[in-house]
Amino acid sequence: MSGAQPTAERLVDEVVAGPGGAMTDEVGVVTGDLTVVTELSPDGRRAAVEVQYTGAEEWYTLTGSPVPLPPGGLPALHAAVLARVRAGGAAEAPRLS
């Protein structure tokens, strides 16, 4: 199959947001037990980051998402997102590229 797009990659983790939580586009700051998803775009050059209260149905866009994929790829971006959310302070998506 020529011209096929790369298969989307998706990393998911649960994390406890640090003091001040994580900033979302839709509802502002979310705090507490969160599930974080970092998903590669179909073109493989950007990634979207979403968060939800663990166990809830609604997903929210982490402010600053989507972001360019850094040299370390999706795993590096996901690790940086998790670190920021754990730190809190109205965490936003990192720009690592």
Secondary structure, DSSP 8 states (H G I E B T S, - for coil): -TT------EEEEEEE--TT-EEETTTEEE-SEEEEEEEE-TTSSEEEEEEEETT-S--EEBTT-SEE--TTHHHHHHHHHHHHHHH-SSB------
